[in-house]
Amino acid sequence: MRQAARHAVMLGLALAVLPAAAMAQSLSFTSKDPDKPIEVTADAGIEWQQTDKRFVARGNAKARQGELSVAADELTAHYRDTAGGATEIYRVDAIGNVRIASASETATGGAAVYDFDKAVLVIEGKPVTLTTTSGKVTADEAIQYWAKERVALADGNAEAEDGSRRIRADRLTAFFRGAPAGGGTASGLRQGEIRLVQAEGNVVLRTAKETVRGSRGEYNRDTGIAKLEGQVMMTQGDNQLQGGFAIVDTKAGTSRLFGSAAEANTSSPRPDARVRALIAPKPQSAATAPPTNR
């Protein structure tokens, strides 16, 4: 029974840590060693709660397969019966001192959940941190990754660092490009790479030359063009300029200030309505989670 519990918990965790969100590059929180043995350890043991259909690993719980690892004070895998008489894991919760790591990415927070039906990974904490080989993302509330929608969100004084560029806002939303047809990469970019970042509320963009503030903004990674709108203030050394709209070319190192997007003959940065409709699950401890009804 203990061996079955270990296998089920790790199976859920191995599937759960799908590519999650980085604001600077794509992530690869997937095991590159699927044939290696799956290991689950817990100082306080692993419990199979058959009535509630879940496995719970407590006390410095760790799950590892090759270079991919998940650690927390408590790991819970929820499962359900299928029509064919088998079982499948539909949700994994990690509570307390959460750390998800691969060879090139590390995410930490206070709690996390992966919902298989929605294909969403949510990491909560004060702060949540996500570190990759190319940058770092922090948020005071949560980082979410929606695999089907190819969207990532960072909420609560969110900040993304990409080389000499930093962008901070109440919410950062990253949109990933889809995998190119026929596999491989498109235009030399890795599949799943971020194509656009939108920023909402108290936006601050910092480059090597200037700091630009506004109410909302967006950054196109392909072109290197950032747009900020709403009570824009641009600071370069001791000089400050104000306007309604700014365009910053991070590749060319140039900035332009306008009265409005219409004056700049371009579109305004606007939040995607589909993102606002997404409802994320909340991490739950096994002690407080309701009995399964699946």
N, C-alpha and C positions, 0 to 999 in steps of 0.2 A: 504493500500500500504506500509506503514511504517513497519507493522508487517511482510509482505512478504519479504521485503528487509532484515530485521534483520534475518529472518530464512535462507534466501539464503546465506547471507554472512557467517553466522556461520557454516552452513552446509559445505560450501567449506573449511573453515578453519579447522573444525573438521576432515575432510577427509585429508586435506593437511598435517597436522603435523603427518605423519607416522613415524615409527622408523627412526631416523636420526643418524648421525655418531658420535661415540665416539671412540677414539683410544685406550681407556683402557678397556672398557666394552661395552656391547650392550646397546642400548637406548630403552626407552619405551615411546616416545612422542605420545601416543595414549590415548584417554580417557578411563578410567576404569569405567566411570559412563555414559554409552550411553543412559540410560533411564532418566537421570536428565535433567532439562530444559536447553535450550541453551540461553545464554544471550549475547547480543551485545549492547555496549554503545559507543557513540561518542559525544564529546562536541559540535562539529560543525554540527552534524546531519548525517543522512544516506540518500544518494541520489540514486534513481533508474534511470539510464540512459538507457532507453528502446531502443533508436536507436542504441547505441553502445553495447547493451546487457551486461551491467555490473552494479553491485551495489558498491557504494563507501561510506565508513565510514571515516569521517575526524575529526581530533582534538582529541588527546588522545583516539584513537579508541581501544576498548578492546572487546575480544570475550572469553567467558568462558563456559565450560561444566564440572561440577564437579571439579576435581583437575587440569584439563588441561586448560591453558590459553594462548592467543596470544594477544600481545599489540604492537601498532605502532602509529606513527602520522597519517598514512593513511592505510586503508585496502581496497583492491579492489578484488571483486570476478567476474570473467568473465564467462558468460554462453553461451550456444548455443542450438539451437533447435535439437531435436532428430527425428528419422524417425517415432516414434510413436506419435508425436505431443506434447511430454513433453519437458522439458529443463534439461540440465545437466551442472554443473560447470566444466570447463576444466582447469582453471588456477586461482591462488590466488596470489596477490602481497601484500607485506607489506613494507612500505616505512617510514624510519625515526625512530630511537630509538626502534628498533625491540627487542622484548623479548618473547621467547617461553618457557613455563615452565610446568613441571609436578611435581609430588611429589618428584621425585629423580633426575631430570635433568633440567638444565636451559641453554638456548642458547641465546646469544645477538649479535647484529650486527646493521649495518646501514640500510640494506635492505634485503629482502628475497622474494623468489618466489617458488611456488610449481606448477609443470606442471604435470597434471594428466595423459596425454597421455604417457609421458616419465617416469612417476613415479619417478621424481627427485625433491629433495628439495635443494635449493641453498641459503645460507646465506652469504652476503657480509659485509665487514666492515673493519675498521682500529682501533682496531683489531676485529675479530670475536672470541668469546669465547664460549666454551662448557664445562659445569661443571657437573660432575656426582658424585655419592657417592664414586666412586673409583678413580677419577682422573680428570684431566682438559686438554683441548685442546685449543690452541690459534693459530690464523693465521692472517697475515696482509692483506690478499686478500679475501679469501673465503673458506667456508667449504661446500662440496656437499655430498649428499647421494643419490645413485641410487638404488632404492629398487629392481627392477627386476634383476639387475646385482649383487646385494648384495656387492656393493663397495662404500666406502666413501673416499673422497679426502680433504686434507687440503693444501692450497696453500699460499705461501708467508711467509717465515720465520716461518714455522709451528713447533709447539712444543707440544708434548704429555707427560703428567706426569702420571705415574702409580706407586704409592707408592714411593720407593726409586729410581726408574728408570725414566730417562728422555731421550727422543730422539727428536732431532731438525733437520730440513732439509728444503730445498727450497720447497719440496713437500713430504707429507706423504700420502700414500695410504693404506687403511685398507680393508681387504677382510673378509667378514662374512661367517660363515658356514650356510648352509641351515637348515631349520627345519627338524628334524628327521622324518622318515616315521612312521606314526601311531600316531604322536603327542608326547607330553612329551619332555624329554631332552635326549641328547646322551652323554654317558660317564659322566653324572652328570653336564654337561655344559648347560647353558641356550641357548635355540634356538636363533639364530641370533647373537651369540657371535663372537667376532673377533678371527680369526684363524691365520692371518698373517698381518704384517705391513711392507710395503716397503718404503724406504726413498731414495730420489734423490736429489743430489746437496748439498754440504757443510754439510754433515751429522755429527752430534755430538751425541754420546751415552754416558750418564753419569749414573754410578751406585754408590753404596756406597763406592766402592774401587778405581774406576778409571774413566778416561775420554778417549774415543776412537773416533778419527776423521777419516773420509774417504770421498770418492766421492759419494758412493752409499752403500746401506745396506738393510738388512731385519731382522725382528724379528719374530720368531715363538712362539706364546703364549703357545702352547701346550707343547713344549719341553723346552722353556726358552732360546733357542739358538739364538744369534744374530750374523750375519755375516756382516763385513764391508770390502769394497774393494776400491782400488785406492788411492795411497799415504797415506796409513794408518799411523797414529801416535797414540801411546798408552801412556798415562801418568798415572803413579801410584806414588803419592807423588812427590818426587823430581826426579824421574826416568822417562826418556822418551825413547821409542823404536819406530823404524820405520820399515815398511815393506809394502808388497803389498796386504796382506789379513789378516784378524783377525777373530777369532771365540771367542765369549764371552758367557760363560754358566752362565746366571744370577741366575739360581737355585743353582748350585754347587759353584758359586763364583770363577770360574777359567777363565783364558784368555790364548789364544795361538796366536802367531804371525807367519805368513808364508810369503813366497815370492809371492805365487799365490794361487788361488783356487785349481788348479791342484796339487800343492804340498801338500795342505791340504786334497786332495782326496775327494773334495766335489764340489758342483755346485756354480756358481757365482750368486749373487743377480742381477736379471734383471727385468726392468719394464715390465708390462703386456701390450702387444700391443693393446689389446681390450680397455684398459682404455684410451689410447691416442686417440682413435677414438670417445670417448664420447664428445658431444658438449652440453654444459650446457646453459639453458636460462638465460637471464639477467633480474633482477627485473626492473619494469617500473612503474612510477607514472601514475595515471589516466590522469593527465594533458598532459603527453607526449606519452602515449600509442596510437598506431594507431587504427582506428576503426576496429571492428571485421569483419572478412571475412568468418566466420565459419557458 
